[in-house]
Amino acid sequence: MSAATIMFIDVVDFSKNPNDRQRELVDSLTTEVMYSIRSLMDPPMENPHVVAMPTGDGMALAFLHKANQPWDISTIMSLICRIQQWAKSEDGSVSLRIGIHSGEVEFITDINHKPNICGDTINYAQRVMDAANPKQVLFSDTAFRQYIGSNTSYYSRPPLAPDKAIFEGPIEVQAKHGMRMLVYKMTLDPPREWLSNEDPISKNLITVKLTTLPKEIIGSFSDKIKSANEIALIQLTGDRFLKAFKEGNISFSEELKRFLVFMPNPKLYEAMNLKKPFPVKETLEQFIQTWRDFFTSIKSQYPYAALKLGLMEEPPSFGASFINWEKQGGKIHVSPYIPGTPAKNCPGYDIEWVGQNASPVYSAYVAGLRYLDLSAANIL
C-alpha cells in the first residue's frame, strides 16, 4: 500500500455563484496551483509525484510519498500561501478552506483511464477541511507530527521568510457526520488578513436535537433516567414526574449517586403572578410536602445517594433535566417556558457533551445548575 499527503481545497460558498463565475474560479484556481507544482506533474502520468482530483468546488491534491521525492513541506507551505493570497486578490469575494492529512492510499484507474487514488486518508482530509473556517488552514494531528513535529509549534523555512508559520493545537473539532478529530490551526507571524487566526468554529459545535411535541415522560426521557447515576431537574412543579414514578413508568438506576430537584418557593409563585401556578389540587405547601415524602421514600432505597430539594429564590427562565452532566456523554434537556402553553408542549432541545472537553454552551448550562445548587438551601 502507498502513502500520500492530501491537501483538500474548498472554495467557500462556491455554489452561490452563477455558472460563468464558477467556471472562472475553477480555471483561475487551477492556474495558481499549476504554477506552483507544474514540475511535479511533468513526469509521465503513469508515474506522477502529485495526483490532482477535481471536486467541483475546489480540488484535492495527493502528494505521493516516494523515495527521493522532489517535494517537501516547503512545497506545500508555498502553495498554501500562494492560493490564499490568490483568494484575497479576487476582490475579497473568495475564501478558501484547506485541510491537510497524511496516510495510506490505494491507486486506482479512474473512468477516464487516468491514475487516481482512494481510501480513508482522502475522506479524513476532507473532514479536516470541513472543520476549517473560511481563510483557514488546518493540519490533522498526523500531518502536524509528520511535518512540524511534537517539539515545536512553528515553521520558518523559506519561502515563508520573513513570515513564520505558527501552529496552535491540538484542537478538538467536530466535522460532518459527528466525526471528532484533533487538528492544528496554521497562522502567520506577523498576521495576514488572508489567513484566519480564529479558532475553528467547529471547536464549539455540540450535538443538538430538537424534542418532538408533545414531550412525553415515557420513552427516551424515562430511559435516560433509568440509566443515569446523576440526575438534576429544574422545574415549576414536576407533577408529571411524580405521577409517572408513582405509576411505575419511571425508575432509577441501582447505581444512583445524586438526585437534585429545584423548584420555586411558594412566595416566588405568588410573585410570578401565574394564572395557574401548578396543575394540582393541593396548596403549594402541600405539594412541596409531596416532594418531601417522595425523597423520603427514595432515601430508604438509596441511603448513600446525595439527595436535594432546593427552593429557588429567582424565577426559573427554563425547565431542564441534567443527566450525568459532569462527564463526557452527559446530556441536558432544555425547555423554555412559553406563556399559556403546557410544559409538555413547550419546544425544547437536547444537548450532549460529545468531545473530550465540554463546549462553552454546554458548560454555561452546567454553571447555571451549580449556581442553583449553591444558592438554594436543601429543605429536606
Contacts in CASP RR format, 6 or more apart in sequence:
PFRMAT RR
TARGET T0000
AUTHOR 0000-0000-0000
METHOD contacts of the structure
MODEL  1
MSAATIMFIDVVDFSKNPNDRQRELVDSLTTEVMYSIRSLMDPPMENPHV
VAMPTGDGMALAFLHKANQPWDISTIMSLICRIQQWAKSEDGSVSLRIGI
HSGEVEFITDINHKPNICGDTINYAQRVMDAANPKQVLFSDTAFRQYIGS
NTSYYSRPPLAPDKAIFEGPIEVQAKHGMRMLVYKMTLDPPREWLSNEDP
ISKNLITVKLTTLPKEIIGSFSDKIKSANEIALIQLTGDRFLKAFKEGNI
SFSEELKRFLVFMPNPKLYEAMNLKKPFPVKETLEQFIQTWRDFFTSIKS
QYPYAALKLGLMEEPPSFGASFINWEKQGGKIHVSPYIPGTPAKNCPGYD
IEWVGQNASPVYSAYVAGLRYLDLSAANIL
1 104 0 8 1.000
1 105 0 8 1.000
1 106 0 8 1.000
2 64 0 8 1.000
2 65 0 8 1.000
2 104 0 8 1.000
2 105 0 8 1.000
2 106 0 8 1.000
2 107 0 8 1.000
2 117 0 8 1.000
3 64 0 8 1.000
3 65 0 8 1.000
3 102 0 8 1.000
3 103 0 8 1.000
3 104 0 8 1.000
3 105 0 8 1.000
3 121 0 8 1.000
4 51 0 8 1.000
4 62 0 8 1.000
4 63 0 8 1.000
4 64 0 8 1.000
4 65 0 8 1.000
4 102 0 8 1.000
4 103 0 8 1.000
4 105 0 8 1.000
4 117 0 8 1.000
4 121 0 8 1.000
5 62 0 8 1.000
5 63 0 8 1.000
5 65 0 8 1.000
5 76 0 8 1.000
5 100 0 8 1.000
5 101 0 8 1.000
5 102 0 8 1.000
5 103 0 8 1.000
5 143 0 8 1.000
5 146 0 8 1.000
5 147 0 8 1.000
6 60 0 8 1.000
6 61 0 8 1.000
6 62 0 8 1.000
6 63 0 8 1.000
6 100 0 8 1.000
6 101 0 8 1.000
6 102 0 8 1.000
6 103 0 8 1.000
6 105 0 8 1.000
6 121 0 8 1.000
6 122 0 8 1.000
6 125 0 8 1.000
7 60 0 8 1.000
7 61 0 8 1.000
7 63 0 8 1.000
7 76 0 8 1.000
7 79 0 8 1.000
7 80 0 8 1.000
7 98 0 8 1.000
7 99 0 8 1.000
7 100 0 8 1.000
7 125 0 8 1.000
8 55 0 8 1.000
8 60 0 8 1.000
8 98 0 8 1.000
8 99 0 8 1.000
8 100 0 8 1.000
8 101 0 8 1.000
8 122 0 8 1.000
8 125 0 8 1.000
8 126 0 8 1.000
8 128 0 8 1.000
8 129 0 8 1.000
9 29 0 8 1.000
9 33 0 8 1.000
9 58 0 8 1.000
9 59 0 8 1.000
9 60 0 8 1.000
9 61 0 8 1.000
9 83 0 8 1.000
9 96 0 8 1.000
9 97 0 8 1.000
9 98 0 8 1.000
9 99 0 8 1.000
9 129 0 8 1.000
10 55 0 8 1.000
10 57 0 8 1.000
10 58 0 8 1.000
10 96 0 8 1.000
10 97 0 8 1.000
10 98 0 8 1.000
10 129 0 8 1.000
11 25 0 8 1.000
11 29 0 8 1.000
11 57 0 8 1.000
11 58 0 8 1.000
11 94 0 8 1.000
11 95 0 8 1.000
11 96 0 8 1.000
12 94 0 8 1.000
12 95 0 8 1.000
12 96 0 8 1.000
12 97 0 8 1.000
12 134 0 8 1.000
13 95 0 8 1.000
14 22 0 8 1.000
14 25 0 8 1.000
14 56 0 8 1.000
14 57 0 8 1.000
14 58 0 8 1.000
15 22 0 8 1.000
15 57 0 8 1.000
17 25 0 8 1.000
25 90 0 8 1.000
25 94 0 8 1.000
26 54 0 8 1.000
26 56 0 8 1.000
26 58 0 8 1.000
28 86 0 8 1.000
28 90 0 8 1.000
29 58 0 8 1.000
29 59 0 8 1.000
29 83 0 8 1.000
29 86 0 8 1.000
30 59 0 8 1.000
32 82 0 8 1.000
32 83 0 8 1.000
32 86 0 8 1.000
33 52 0 8 1.000
33 59 0 8 1.000
33 61 0 8 1.000
33 79 0 8 1.000
33 83 0 8 1.000
34 41 0 8 1.000
35 82 0 8 1.000
36 75 0 8 1.000
36 78 0 8 1.000
36 79 0 8 1.000
36 82 0 8 1.000
36 83 0 8 1.000
37 50 0 8 1.000
37 61 0 8 1.000
37 71 0 8 1.000
37 75 0 8 1.000
37 79 0 8 1.000
39 70 0 8 1.000
40 48 0 8 1.000
40 49 0 8 1.000
40 50 0 8 1.000
40 63 0 8 1.000
40 70 0 8 1.000
40 71 0 8 1.000
40 75 0 8 1.000
41 48 0 8 1.000
41 49 0 8 1.000
41 50 0 8 1.000
41 52 0 8 1.000
43 49 0 8 1.000
45 114 0 8 1.000
45 115 0 8 1.000
46 115 0 8 1.000
48 64 0 8 1.000
48 115 0 8 1.000
49 63 0 8 1.000
49 64 0 8 1.000
49 66 0 8 1.000
49 69 0 8 1.000
49 70 0 8 1.000
49 71 0 8 1.000
50 61 0 8 1.000
50 62 0 8 1.000
50 63 0 8 1.000
50 64 0 8 1.000
50 71 0 8 1.000
51 61 0 8 1.000
51 62 0 8 1.000
51 64 0 8 1.000
51 115 0 8 1.000
51 116 0 8 1.000
51 117 0 8 1.000
52 59 0 8 1.000
52 60 0 8 1.000
52 61 0 8 1.000
52 62 0 8 1.000
53 59 0 8 1.000
53 60 0 8 1.000
53 61 0 8 1.000
53 62 0 8 1.000
53 116 0 8 1.000
53 117 0 8 1.000
53 122 0 8 1.000
60 122 0 8 1.000
60 125 0 8 1.000
60 126 0 8 1.000
61 79 0 8 1.000
62 105 0 8 1.000
62 117 0 8 1.000
62 122 0 8 1.000
63 69 0 8 1.000
63 71 0 8 1.000
63 75 0 8 1.000
63 76 0 8 1.000
65 102 0 8 1.000
73 147 0 8 1.000
73 148 0 8 1.000
73 155 0 8 1.000
73 157 0 8 1.000
74 157 0 8 1.000
74 158 0 8 1.000
74 159 0 8 1.000
76 100 0 8 1.000
76 147 0 8 1.000
77 155 0 8 1.000
77 157 0 8 1.000
77 159 0 8 1.000
77 160 0 8 1.000
77 165 0 8 1.000
78 159 0 8 1.000
78 160 0 8 1.000
80 98 0 8 1.000
80 137 0 8 1.000
80 186 0 8 1.000
81 159 0 8 1.000
81 160 0 8 1.000
81 163 0 8 1.000
83 96 0 8 1.000
83 98 0 8 1.000
84 96 0 8 1.000
84 98 0 8 1.000
84 135 0 8 1.000
84 137 0 8 1.000
84 192 0 8 1.000
84 194 0 8 1.000
84 195 0 8 1.000
85 194 0 8 1.000
86 94 0 8 1.000
87 94 0 8 1.000
87 95 0 8 1.000
87 96 0 8 1.000
87 135 0 8 1.000
87 194 0 8 1.000
88 94 0 8 1.000
88 193 0 8 1.000
88 194 0 8 1.000
95 134 0 8 1.000
95 135 0 8 1.000
96 134 0 8 1.000
96 135 0 8 1.000
97 129 0 8 1.000
97 130 0 8 1.000
97 132 0 8 1.000
97 133 0 8 1.000
97 134 0 8 1.000
97 135 0 8 1.000
97 136 0 8 1.000
98 129 0 8 1.000
98 132 0 8 1.000
98 136 0 8 1.000
98 137 0 8 1.000
98 138 0 8 1.000
99 125 0 8 1.000
99 126 0 8 1.000
99 128 0 8 1.000
99 129 0 8 1.000
99 132 0 8 1.000
99 137 0 8 1.000
99 138 0 8 1.000
99 139 0 8 1.000
99 140 0 8 1.000
100 125 0 8 1.000
100 128 0 8 1.000
100 137 0 8 1.000
100 138 0 8 1.000
100 139 0 8 1.000
100 140 0 8 1.000
100 143 0 8 1.000
101 121 0 8 1.000
101 124 0 8 1.000
101 125 0 8 1.000
101 128 0 8 1.000
101 139 0 8 1.000
101 140 0 8 1.000
101 142 0 8 1.000
101 143 0 8 1.000
102 121 0 8 1.000
102 140 0 8 1.000
102 142 0 8 1.000
102 143 0 8 1.000
102 146 0 8 1.000
103 121 0 8 1.000
103 142 0 8 1.000
104 119 0 8 1.000
104 120 0 8 1.000
104 121 0 8 1.000
105 117 0 8 1.000
105 118 0 8 1.000
105 119 0 8 1.000
105 121 0 8 1.000
105 122 0 8 1.000
106 117 0 8 1.000
106 118 0 8 1.000
106 119 0 8 1.000
107 115 0 8 1.000
107 116 0 8 1.000
107 117 0 8 1.000
108 115 0 8 1.000
108 116 0 8 1.000
108 117 0 8 1.000
108 118 0 8 1.000
109 115 0 8 1.000
109 116 0 8 1.000
110 116 0 8 1.000
124 140 0 8 1.000
124 181 0 8 1.000
125 140 0 8 1.000
127 175 0 8 1.000
127 176 0 8 1.000
127 179 0 8 1.000
127 181 0 8 1.000
128 138 0 8 1.000
128 139 0 8 1.000
128 140 0 8 1.000
128 175 0 8 1.000
128 181 0 8 1.000
128 183 0 8 1.000
129 138 0 8 1.000
130 175 0 8 1.000
130 176 0 8 1.000
130 202 0 8 1.000
131 138 0 8 1.000
131 173 0 8 1.000
131 174 0 8 1.000
131 175 0 8 1.000
131 181 0 8 1.000
131 183 0 8 1.000
131 200 0 8 1.000
131 202 0 8 1.000
132 138 0 8 1.000
132 185 0 8 1.000
132 200 0 8 1.000
132 202 0 8 1.000
133 196 0 8 1.000
133 198 0 8 1.000
133 200 0 8 1.000
133 201 0 8 1.000
134 196 0 8 1.000
135 194 0 8 1.000
135 195 0 8 1.000
135 196 0 8 1.000
136 185 0 8 1.000
136 186 0 8 1.000
136 195 0 8 1.000
136 196 0 8 1.000
136 198 0 8 1.000
136 200 0 8 1.000
137 185 0 8 1.000
137 186 0 8 1.000
137 195 0 8 1.000
138 173 0 8 1.000
138 183 0 8 1.000
138 184 0 8 1.000
138 185 0 8 1.000
138 186 0 8 1.000
138 200 0 8 1.000
139 147 0 8 1.000
139 148 0 8 1.000
139 167 0 8 1.000
139 183 0 8 1.000
139 184 0 8 1.000
139 186 0 8 1.000
140 181 0 8 1.000
140 182 0 8 1.000
140 183 0 8 1.000
140 184 0 8 1.000
141 170 0 8 1.000
141 181 0 8 1.000
141 182 0 8 1.000
141 183 0 8 1.000
141 184 0 8 1.000
144 167 0 8 1.000
144 170 0 8 1.000
144 183 0 8 1.000
144 184 0 8 1.000
147 155 0 8 1.000
148 154 0 8 1.000
148 155 0 8 1.000
148 167 0 8 1.000
148 184 0 8 1.000
153 166 0 8 1.000
153 167 0 8 1.000
153 168 0 8 1.000
153 169 0 8 1.000
154 164 0 8 1.000
154 165 0 8 1.000
154 166 0 8 1.000
154 167 0 8 1.000
154 189 0 8 1.000
155 164 0 8 1.000
155 165 0 8 1.000
155 167 0 8 1.000
156 163 0 8 1.000
156 164 0 8 1.000
156 165 0 8 1.000
160 188 0 8 1.000
163 188 0 8 1.000
163 189 0 8 1.000
163 190 0 8 1.000
163 192 0 8 1.000
164 188 0 8 1.000
164 189 0 8 1.000
165 186 0 8 1.000
165 187 0 8 1.000
165 188 0 8 1.000
165 189 0 8 1.000
166 186 0 8 1.000
166 187 0 8 1.000
166 188 0 8 1.000
166 189 0 8 1.000
167 184 0 8 1.000
167 185 0 8 1.000
167 186 0 8 1.000
167 187 0 8 1.000
168 184 0 8 1.000
168 185 0 8 1.000
168 187 0 8 1.000
169 182 0 8 1.000
169 183 0 8 1.000
169 184 0 8 1.000
169 185 0 8 1.000
170 182 0 8 1.000
170 183 0 8 1.000
170 184 0 8 1.000
171 182 0 8 1.000
171 183 0 8 1.000
171 184 0 8 1.000
171 185 0 8 1.000
171 199 0 8 1.000
171 200 0 8 1.000
171 203 0 8 1.000
172 180 0 8 1.000
172 181 0 8 1.000
172 182 0 8 1.000
172 203 0 8 1.000
172 355 0 8 1.000
172 356 0 8 1.000
172 357 0 8 1.000
173 180 0 8 1.000
173 181 0 8 1.000
173 182 0 8 1.000
173 183 0 8 1.000
173 200 0 8 1.000
173 202 0 8 1.000
173 203 0 8 1.000
173 205 0 8 1.000
174 180 0 8 1.000
174 202 0 8 1.000
174 205 0 8 1.000
174 206 0 8 1.000
174 354 0 8 1.000
174 355 0 8 1.000
175 181 0 8 1.000
175 202 0 8 1.000
178 207 0 8 1.000
178 354 0 8 1.000
180 354 0 8 1.000
180 355 0 8 1.000
183 200 0 8 1.000
185 196 0 8 1.000
185 199 0 8 1.000
185 200 0 8 1.000
186 195 0 8 1.000
187 195 0 8 1.000
187 196 0 8 1.000
187 197 0 8 1.000
188 195 0 8 1.000
191 197 0 8 1.000
204 359 0 8 1.000
204 360 0 8 1.000
204 361 0 8 1.000
205 359 0 8 1.000
206 351 0 8 1.000
206 352 0 8 1.000
206 353 0 8 1.000
206 354 0 8 1.000
206 359 0 8 1.000
206 361 0 8 1.000
206 362 0 8 1.000
207 350 0 8 1.000
207 351 0 8 1.000
207 352 0 8 1.000
207 354 0 8 1.000
208 349 0 8 1.000
208 350 0 8 1.000
208 351 0 8 1.000
209 349 0 8 1.000
209 350 0 8 1.000
209 352 0 8 1.000
210 347 0 8 1.000
210 348 0 8 1.000
210 349 0 8 1.000
211 333 0 8 1.000
211 335 0 8 1.000
211 347 0 8 1.000
211 348 0 8 1.000
211 349 0 8 1.000
211 350 0 8 1.000
213 344 0 8 1.000
213 345 0 8 1.000
213 347 0 8 1.000
214 342 0 8 1.000
214 344 0 8 1.000
214 345 0 8 1.000
215 221 0 8 1.000
215 335 0 8 1.000
215 343 0 8 1.000
215 344 0 8 1.000
215 345 0 8 1.000
215 346 0 8 1.000
215 348 0 8 1.000
216 344 0 8 1.000
217 240 0 8 1.000
217 241 0 8 1.000
217 243 0 8 1.000
217 244 0 8 1.000
217 249 0 8 1.000
217 250 0 8 1.000
218 244 0 8 1.000
218 249 0 8 1.000
221 321 0 8 1.000
221 333 0 8 1.000
222 244 0 8 1.000
222 249 0 8 1.000
222 250 0 8 1.000
222 251 0 8 1.000
224 321 0 8 1.000
224 323 0 8 1.000
224 331 0 8 1.000
225 231 0 8 1.000
225 250 0 8 1.000
225 251 0 8 1.000
225 252 0 8 1.000
225 323 0 8 1.000
226 250 0 8 1.000
226 251 0 8 1.000
226 252 0 8 1.000
226 253 0 8 1.000
227 253 0 8 1.000
228 253 0 8 1.000
228 256 0 8 1.000
228 323 0 8 1.000
228 324 0 8 1.000
229 253 0 8 1.000
229 255 0 8 1.000
229 256 0 8 1.000
229 257 0 8 1.000
229 258 0 8 1.000
229 324 0 8 1.000
230 257 0 8 1.000
230 258 0 8 1.000
230 259 0 8 1.000
230 322 0 8 1.000
230 323 0 8 1.000
230 324 0 8 1.000
230 325 0 8 1.000
230 326 0 8 1.000
231 252 0 8 1.000
231 256 0 8 1.000
231 258 0 8 1.000
231 259 0 8 1.000
231 260 0 8 1.000
231 321 0 8 1.000
231 322 0 8 1.000
231 323 0 8 1.000
232 258 0 8 1.000
232 259 0 8 1.000
232 260 0 8 1.000
232 261 0 8 1.000
232 262 0 8 1.000
232 320 0 8 1.000
232 321 0 8 1.000
232 322 0 8 1.000
232 325 0 8 1.000
232 369 0 8 1.000
233 241 0 8 1.000
233 260 0 8 1.000
233 261 0 8 1.000
233 262 0 8 1.000
233 320 0 8 1.000
233 321 0 8 1.000
233 322 0 8 1.000
234 262 0 8 1.000
234 263 0 8 1.000
234 316 0 8 1.000
234 318 0 8 1.000
234 319 0 8 1.000
234 320 0 8 1.000
234 321 0 8 1.000
234 369 0 8 1.000
234 372 0 8 1.000
235 241 0 8 1.000
235 261 0 8 1.000
235 262 0 8 1.000
235 263 0 8 1.000
235 316 0 8 1.000
235 319 0 8 1.000
236 263 0 8 1.000
236 264 0 8 1.000
236 277 0 8 1.000
236 278 0 8 1.000
236 316 0 8 1.000
236 319 0 8 1.000
236 337 0 8 1.000
236 343 0 8 1.000
237 263 0 8 1.000
237 277 0 8 1.000
237 278 0 8 1.000
237 279 0 8 1.000
237 280 0 8 1.000
237 287 0 8 1.000
238 261 0 8 1.000
238 263 0 8 1.000
239 278 0 8 1.000
239 279 0 8 1.000
239 280 0 8 1.000
239 287 0 8 1.000
240 343 0 8 1.000
240 344 0 8 1.000
241 250 0 8 1.000
242 290 0 8 1.000
242 291 0 8 1.000
242 294 0 8 1.000
244 250 0 8 1.000
245 251 0 8 1.000
245 294 0 8 1.000
252 259 0 8 1.000
252 298 0 8 1.000
252 301 0 8 1.000
252 302 0 8 1.000
256 302 0 8 1.000
256 305 0 8 1.000
257 304 0 8 1.000
257 305 0 8 1.000
257 306 0 8 1.000
258 305 0 8 1.000
258 306 0 8 1.000
258 307 0 8 1.000
259 298 0 8 1.000
259 302 0 8 1.000
259 305 0 8 1.000
259 306 0 8 1.000
259 307 0 8 1.000
259 308 0 8 1.000
260 306 0 8 1.000
260 307 0 8 1.000
260 308 0 8 1.000
260 310 0 8 1.000
260 369 0 8 1.000
260 373 0 8 1.000
261 291 0 8 1.000
261 308 0 8 1.000
261 309 0 8 1.000
261 310 0 8 1.000
262 310 0 8 1.000
262 311 0 8 1.000
262 312 0 8 1.000
262 316 0 8 1.000
262 372 0 8 1.000
262 376 0 8 1.000
263 288 0 8 1.000
263 291 0 8 1.000
263 309 0 8 1.000
263 310 0 8 1.000
263 311 0 8 1.000
263 312 0 8 1.000
263 316 0 8 1.000
264 272 0 8 1.000
264 311 0 8 1.000
264 312 0 8 1.000
264 315 0 8 1.000
264 316 0 8 1.000
265 311 0 8 1.000
265 312 0 8 1.000
265 313 0 8 1.000
266 284 0 8 1.000
266 285 0 8 1.000
266 288 0 8 1.000
268 311 0 8 1.000
268 312 0 8 1.000
268 313 0 8 1.000
268 314 0 8 1.000
268 315 0 8 1.000
269 277 0 8 1.000
269 278 0 8 1.000
269 284 0 8 1.000
271 315 0 8 1.000
272 315 0 8 1.000
277 284 0 8 1.000
278 284 0 8 1.000
278 287 0 8 1.000
279 342 0 8 1.000
280 287 0 8 1.000
282 290 0 8 1.000
288 309 0 8 1.000
288 311 0 8 1.000
288 379 0 8 1.000
291 309 0 8 1.000
292 309 0 8 1.000
292 379 0 8 1.000
292 380 0 8 1.000
295 307 0 8 1.000
295 309 0 8 1.000
295 380 0 8 1.000
298 305 0 8 1.000
298 307 0 8 1.000
299 305 0 8 1.000
299 307 0 8 1.000
307 380 0 8 1.000
308 373 0 8 1.000
308 378 0 8 1.000
308 380 0 8 1.000
309 378 0 8 1.000
309 379 0 8 1.000
309 380 0 8 1.000
310 372 0 8 1.000
310 376 0 8 1.000
310 377 0 8 1.000
310 378 0 8 1.000
310 379 0 8 1.000
311 376 0 8 1.000
311 377 0 8 1.000
311 379 0 8 1.000
312 372 0 8 1.000
312 375 0 8 1.000
312 376 0 8 1.000
313 375 0 8 1.000
313 376 0 8 1.000
314 375 0 8 1.000
316 337 0 8 1.000
317 336 0 8 1.000
317 337 0 8 1.000
318 334 0 8 1.000
318 335 0 8 1.000
318 336 0 8 1.000
318 337 0 8 1.000
319 334 0 8 1.000
319 335 0 8 1.000
319 336 0 8 1.000
319 337 0 8 1.000
319 343 0 8 1.000
320 332 0 8 1.000
320 333 0 8 1.000
320 334 0 8 1.000
320 335 0 8 1.000
320 365 0 8 1.000
320 369 0 8 1.000
321 332 0 8 1.000
321 333 0 8 1.000
322 331 0 8 1.000
322 332 0 8 1.000
322 365 0 8 1.000
322 366 0 8 1.000
322 369 0 8 1.000
323 330 0 8 1.000
323 331 0 8 1.000
323 332 0 8 1.000
324 330 0 8 1.000
324 331 0 8 1.000
325 331 0 8 1.000
325 332 0 8 1.000
325 353 0 8 1.000
325 366 0 8 1.000
325 369 0 8 1.000
326 366 0 8 1.000
327 353 0 8 1.000
328 353 0 8 1.000
328 354 0 8 1.000
328 355 0 8 1.000
328 356 0 8 1.000
328 358 0 8 1.000
329 352 0 8 1.000
329 353 0 8 1.000
329 354 0 8 1.000
330 352 0 8 1.000
330 353 0 8 1.000
331 350 0 8 1.000
331 351 0 8 1.000
331 352 0 8 1.000
331 353 0 8 1.000
332 350 0 8 1.000
332 351 0 8 1.000
332 352 0 8 1.000
332 362 0 8 1.000
332 365 0 8 1.000
332 366 0 8 1.000
333 348 0 8 1.000
333 349 0 8 1.000
333 350 0 8 1.000
334 348 0 8 1.000
334 349 0 8 1.000
334 350 0 8 1.000
334 351 0 8 1.000
334 365 0 8 1.000
335 343 0 8 1.000
335 346 0 8 1.000
335 347 0 8 1.000
335 348 0 8 1.000
336 346 0 8 1.000
336 347 0 8 1.000
336 348 0 8 1.000
337 343 0 8 1.000
337 346 0 8 1.000
338 345 0 8 1.000
338 346 0 8 1.000
338 347 0 8 1.000
351 361 0 8 1.000
351 362 0 8 1.000
351 365 0 8 1.000
352 362 0 8 1.000
353 359 0 8 1.000
353 362 0 8 1.000
358 366 0 8 1.000
END
